[in-house]
Amino acid sequence: MTFKASGVALPDLYEASIVELQDGLVKRHFTSVQLVKAYLNRIEEVNLKGPALHAVIETNPMALSQAAALDDERKGKGGRGPLHGIPLLLKDNIATLHEEGMNTTAGSYALLGSVVPRDAFAAAQLREAGAIFIGKSNLSEWSGMRGEWGRLKGQVPNGLSERGGQTFSPYYPNAHPSSSSSGSGVAMAIGLAAGSLGSDTHGSIVFPSSRNNIVGIKPTIGLVSRSGVIPISSHQDTVGPMCRSVTDAALLLNFMAGPDPRDEVTLRQPGLVPDYMKALDKNALKGARLGVPRSFIRNTKVIEETFNSSLDVFRALGAEIVDPADFPDTEELLTSKAEKRVLDVDFKVDLNKYLSELVDVPTGVKTLAALIEFSEKRADLNLPPPFYNDQSQFKQSEASQVDDAYFSALAEDFDLGRTRGIDATLAQFNLDAIILPTEHAPGPAAIAGYPLISVPLGFQPDDVELLPVTPSSVYTQAPGLPFGIAFMGTAYSEFKLIGYAYAFEQATHVRLQRKAYEDAIPRTQLTDIMSQL
């Protein structure tokens, strides 16, 4: 759908691509100020009012003045490139300049008012390219590391933070948004910004991308710097784009990727970062061999049936499907406790390092131990019952140690995820990539540090059972909830995976087969802003 102002067709902000928006800015059909106003109005409509999706924690008080400066710069000097004047959202664990007026808190009041030393590297790269950060998106508090993993009964749900409240998917009222980068996923689903960033340790980009019907890229560890990002694990954390299309995600990745002296692993990148926009080839799947590790797909009947049907799409696009192409270490991967031990230790070590480098923390929270004490003193104010009592993961991490068991667990992760996992499977079946329903994909890529891309695949049917049947703050299964398909490969195979994901996306166009529920769709369009005096 398009809208018209003064005879000019304007893009529908529910789905507008970065390329479309930049084209409109270049042709002066609208300004960045008007675009920022439109997105801020859209956030206002549905974030705390109406469906109260709680996708955005706070907006940038300087966004409009920054947009005006970029509009002036475009008039005087010309544009900087494809991101000049483009509004983005960042997950609230990605640092932005303190003087800009936004906080970086991982959803916690413990870091409210804290002063970061600088933009996170990924944010700085995008800012230099002309992007405008219009706000911070909500998340699972501390990226899900406060309470016991993944529990919903008496534990901290995903998408809930004390600053941002409970994020909901816009595809069914009170539906679970899935995983830590939930605010970024929800915001993209209904057009609250042109693009967004999330972070991923174990599914936190691809899960909410899948659940909210968007595209998410979890890059190889080392492709995108983590400096300035509130951490979980230096061995598994990464920052990646979450957008409405593969094209938009590839474009953001182009600007985010690259070496950063403050993140040593990025200095080991193999050569120059490729131009990921050149991977966007509708014929990319021709001749590709894709493997299906069938043993990972369990207990998801509708998703599995839709995934199985999609295999014919791949074949029609010229791909050869190897099914099954099971990992030689499937059962070990599914039962290993090594990842938990590694993350327990890494969270304590890496968070203490991050907190120690902050310029100022008004609450005095400069260590994980201090965070636990802070939360205990104000437990009744932190999160709604029954969640506020849960600091189980904090305490497990604080009690952990860097010892022989930790190093053994780290070696086990790399062996299971890389050597006998993804790399062994690719070699054994002579595969170019691995495909799975996103629901079952993150584990091996997470512990290996390898890339994963999720694109829309389908939706739960209207007659699916609403779960849980007992009263809950969120529904984990509901009619119309989206799900995705994931593309997995070896280290630094993003270019190839982006090509495959793009070819599938262009052949299927799943995203617009079903929109969010009516009340969750913001009404503000550019025409509304441009018609104002």
N, C-alpha and C positions, 0 to 999 in steps of 0.2 A: 504494500500500500504506500502511496505517496500523498503528500498534502501540498497545497498551492498557496503561494503568497506573491502578489503582483505578477501573476502569470507564470511564476517559476515553480517547478515541481520540487518539493522538499522531501527528504527521506523520513520515513516513519521511525521514530526513535526507539520503538520496541525492538527493531531489528537492524537499524542503520549500521553499516560497516564503517570502519575507520577510513577506508579508501573513499567511500561515498561522502563522508563528512568533510574530509580534506578537500575533495573536489569542490564541494559547496563553499568552503572557506576561500579557496583559491579564486573561484569565480565571483566571490563577494555576494553570493546569494544570501549569506548570513554571516555574522561575526562570531568570534570565540566567546565574547561576552554574552551574546544571545544564546549560544549553545550551552554555556555553563549555567545560565539562568534556567534554561529549560530542564536540564538534568537536576539541578537543585530543587526545582519545583516538583519534579517527578519523585525524588526522594521524600520530600515533604508529604506528598499524597499518601504514600503507602508504608513508610518506614515505622512511624509511631501512630499514625492515624489509620482509619479504615482497617485493613487486614493486619496491621501492625506486624510487619514481617521482620523487623529488627535486623535488617541487613547492614545498616550503616551505623557505626558508633558515634561519629562526629563528622561535621563538614568543615571545610577549610575557610576560615574567615577572610583569607586573602585571595581566594580563588577568582573573584570578579576583578580585582585590581590586577592580578597576574594576567588574566585574560585580556584586559584592556591594554596592558603593556605589550602583549604579544600581537594584538591587533595593530597597534601602532608600529611595531617592529616590521610586521608584514608589509604595511603601507610604505614605510621608509626604506627598508633594506631588502624586502622580499622574504619568502618563507625559509625556514630552516630545513624543511623536509616533510615527510609524510606524517609526523607527529606534532607538527607546529600547531599549537592551540587546541589540541585534542584532550578532552577531559577523561581522566582515569581515576579509579579507586585502588587503594592499596590496603592489604590486610593489616590489621592493627598490631602486627609484630615487625613491620618493616619501617625502619626509622626515617623520619623526615625532619628537616631543619626545625629546631625548636622555635626560632624566631618567626616562623611561618604561622604559629599559633595552634598547631595540632599536636596531640599527644601520641606517644608510642608506648602502649601499656600491656599488650597481650590480653586485653580485656579486664585487667585487674586494677583496682584502686591503689594497689601497692606502688605502682609506677606512675600514677597520675601526677603531672607536673614535673616529672623527671626530665633532665636536660641531656639530650643525646649529643655526641661530639660533632656529628655531621649526618648528612643523608646516608642511608644505606647505599652501597655501590650501585645496585640495580636501579634504585630511585634516582640517583645522581645522573646515571646514563640517560634515563628517560627524560629527566628535567632538562638536561643539556640539549636534547633533541626537540624541546619545545612543548612537552606534555605538561598538562595542568593537573595536579592532584586535588580533586575536589572533595575528597574525604577519606576516612579510614573505615574499612569494612569490619563487621563483627566476626567473631570466631569462637571456637571452643576456648574457654579461658586457659591461658598458658598453653595453647595449642593442644589441649586435651591431656596435659600432664599433671593436672591437679589430682583427679580421682582415678579410681580403677578403670582400666581401659574398656571402652565400649559398653559399659553397663548402663542400663536405664532405670533399674529399680533400686532406689536409694543411693545411686551414684550420680556423678555429674554427667549430664547428657551432652552429646556433641552439639555445637552451635550455641551453647549457653555461656555467657560471661556476666560477671557482676556489673560491669559498665554497660554492656550492650543488651542484656536480657537474652531471651531465647529466640534465635533465628528460626524462621519457618520457611519451608519450600512454598513457592507460589503456585504449585500445581494441585494442591488440595489444602483446605483450611487446617491449620495446626499439624501439618505434615513435617516429618523429620527432614532437615536439610542435608544431612549426612556429612560428617567429619569436620575437621578443623577450619578449613577455608570456606566455611558455609556462607558467610556474608558476601564474599566475592562471587560465589556461584549464584546465589539468589539475585544479586544486583544485576548480573549479566543476563540472567534469564528474562528479565522484564525491562531491560534498557534503562538502568539508573546511571550509567556512564558508558563511554565508548569502548572501554576495555578495563581489565583489572589484573592485579597480581595476587597470587596466593603463595603459600609455602607448603612443602610436602616432606614428611618424614616416613610415613607409611600410609599412603593413599589420600592424604589431605588435599591434594589438588584434584586427582582423578575421581575420587568418590563424590564430592559435591558437584563436580562437572557432570558426572553421570546422572546424579539425582536431580539436577536442575537443568538438564537438556542443553548443555553447552559443551564447548571444546576446552580441554585442559591439557597442557604439556608439562610433564614432570621431567626436567632435563637431567642428563648425566651429572653426577656429583663432580663438580669441577668446571662445568661449562658456564655457570652463572654464579657470581660471588655471593656468599652468605654474609659478608661483613655488614654490620649494622642491622642484622635481623635477630630478633630475640630467639635463641636457639633451643633445640632439643638435643640434637646429636650432630657433631661435626662429621660423622661417618655416613649419615643418612639425610641430613637436611638439604633442601634445595629450594630455590625460588623459581616460579614459573608463571607464564601467562594463562589467564582464564578468560575466554572471549566467546563470542557467539559463532565464530567461524574459524576454520583452520587458517585462513588467510590472515585474519586479524592476529591470531596467536603467533603465527610465524613472523609477522611484522614486528610485534613487540619483542619476540625472542632475538631478532636481529640486533636490536639496540641494547638488550640486557646482557647478552653473552660477551665474554672476553676476560682477559687476565686482570687480576686485582692483587697488588702486593699485600693487601691486608687479609687475603684468603689464599694461603699458600698452595692449596690443591689446584687452584685455577691457573697457576703458573706452569702446570704440567699438561696443558691442553695440547693436542697433537696438531700443530700448525695453525694457520689462520682459520678463524671462524668462517664457515661458508655463508653465502647469502641464502637464507632459508626461503626467501620469496621465489628463488629459482627452482625450488623443489615442487612448486605448485603445478603439477602436471596431471591432467585428467587421465593420461595413459600410463601413469606410473606403475600400475599393478600388472601391466602386460609382461608376462614371463616371470613374475615373482613367485617364489615358493614360500607359502605361509603354513605354519604348523599350528595344530590345535592340541594343546595339552589337556586332553579330555578328562583326565583324572582329577583335575582341579575343579571341574564344574559339578557342583553338588547342591541339591536341595533348592533349586530355583527354576521350577518347571516352566513358567511363562518366559522368563529371560532366556533359558536354554532353547526353547522352541523358536524364539525370534532369532537368536544367534544362529541356530542351525539353518534357518531359512536364508539368513544373510550370506551363507557360504556360496549359494548359487549366484548371488550378486558378484562376489569375488571371481567366481569362475567365468561369468559373463564378461568381466573386465579383463580377462586374460591371465588370471592368477591360477597357480596350481595349489590345491589344498591337500596337505598331508594330515590325515585325521584317522587315528590318533597320532600325535607326536608327543608322547608323554615324557616328562622329565625323568631321568634315571633315578633321581633322589626325591621323588614326589613325597613319599610318606615321611622321610626325614625332614623335609621342608615344612610339612604340615604339623609336625610334632616337636620340632626343635624349640628349646627355651633360650637359645643363645641371643636372639635379638633383644629379648626383654632385659637380659643382664647388661648388654651393651648400652641400651638406652637408659637404664637406671643410672649407670655410671656417667655416661656422657652428659646427661641432663645436669647433674650436679656440677661437673667440671666446667662445661661450656656456659651454663647460666651464670655461675660465679664469675667467670671471666668477663662475660658481657656486662654484668652489673658493676664490676669493678672499674670498667672503662667509662661509665656514665659520668658526665660533668657534675651533676647534682641529682640527688634523690631526696625530695622533701620528707618522705616517710622514713628515711634511714635504712631502707631495705637494700642492702648491698651484697647479700649472700642468700643462698637457699635456706639456710638455717634461720636467718632473719625474716625471710618471707613466711616460713611456717609460724614463727612467733607472732608476726603481724596478723596473719589470718586467724590464729587462735584467739587473739585479744578482741577481735571484732567479728567473731564467727557469725553472730546473728545478723550482721549487716552485709555479709559477703554475697551469699546466694540464697535463693528461696529454699525453704525446707522441702524435701529431706536432704538437699544437696550440700548445705553449708558445712556439715560436719566432716565432709570427706576431703581429707588431705593425704589419702593413702599413698598415692604415687609420689608426692613430695617427700613423704617420710621414708619410703623405700629408697628413693634416690639419695637422700641425705645419709642414710645408713650404709650406702654402697661404697666400695673402695676400688681404686685402680690396683688390681692384683693379678696373679697368674690366671685366675679363673676368668677375669675380664678379657685378658689377651687371648685366652683359648676360645672364648665365645666369639670374639671378633674374627679370629681365624676360621672358626666354624661357619660364621655368616658368609664370609667371602668364598669359602669352599662350596657351601650349599647353594648360594645365590649365583656365583660366577662360574667357578671351575666345573662343578658337577651339576650345575643348574642351567642357567640361560645359555652359557657358551657351549656346554656339552650337548644340549638339545639342538642348538643351531647347527653344530658340526655333525652330529649323528644323523640328522635327517636332511642335511644340506639345505638349510632354510635361510631365507632372507630376513624373516621376521616371524614373530609368534603373535597369534590373535586369541583373545579370550573375552568373554563378558567382563566389563570393568569390575563388576562385583567380585570377581575371583582373581583379579590380576595383580594387585599391588605387592604382595608378599615377596616374591623372588626379586623383583626390580628394586624394592626398598632396601633389602639387605645387600644386594649387589652394588647399589648405587648407579643403576642403569636406567635409561630413559623409558618413559611410558606416555602414551598419548591416548586420551579418551575422546571419542566423538559420539554424538547421539545415535542410538540404535532403535529404541522403541519405547512403548508406554504400557503400564499395567492396564488390563481391561477394566471396563466400567463395573463389572460384577465381581471384581476381586474382593476378598474379605478384608475388612478394615481391622488392622492389628496395631497394637494389642487390643484385645476385646475388653480388658479391664481398664479402668480409668488411668490415663497417663497424660503427661504434659505434651507429648508428641506422638503422632502415628508413624510407625515405621513401615507400614504397608497400607496403601490407599489407592482408590481408582485414579487412573491417569498419571501416576507418578512415573517419571521418565527413568530410563536406564541406558547405559552406553556400552560401546565396544572398545576394547583397548588394543593398542599396537605396541609390542614390546620388542626390544632389540638389545644388542650388545652396546658397550660404551661408545659414546659419541656417534651413534647411528641416527641422530635426530633428522638429518637431511632425508634419508631414505624413509623413515617412519612418517615424516610430514607428507611426503609424496603419496604414500599409501593411504594415509588418513584423508588427504584431500581428494584423491580419486574416489574413495568410498563415499565421502560426504557429498561430492558433486553428483554421484550416481543415484543417491538415495534421498537427499534433502529431507531427512527425518525431522529436523528441528521444528519446522513450521507445520508439521502434520497435526500438531496439537499445541494450543497456546495455554498459558497460565489461566487459572480460573478468573472469571470476569472482574471481581472486586480487587484482585491483586494486580491488575494491569493499570499503570498510571495513564491519565488522560492527556497530560500536558504535551504539546508538540511545539515545534519551532514557530508555527503560525500563531500560536497563542501569545508567545513572547513578542513576536514581530508586530503584532497588531496593537500592542500596548503603546500608549503615548509616552 
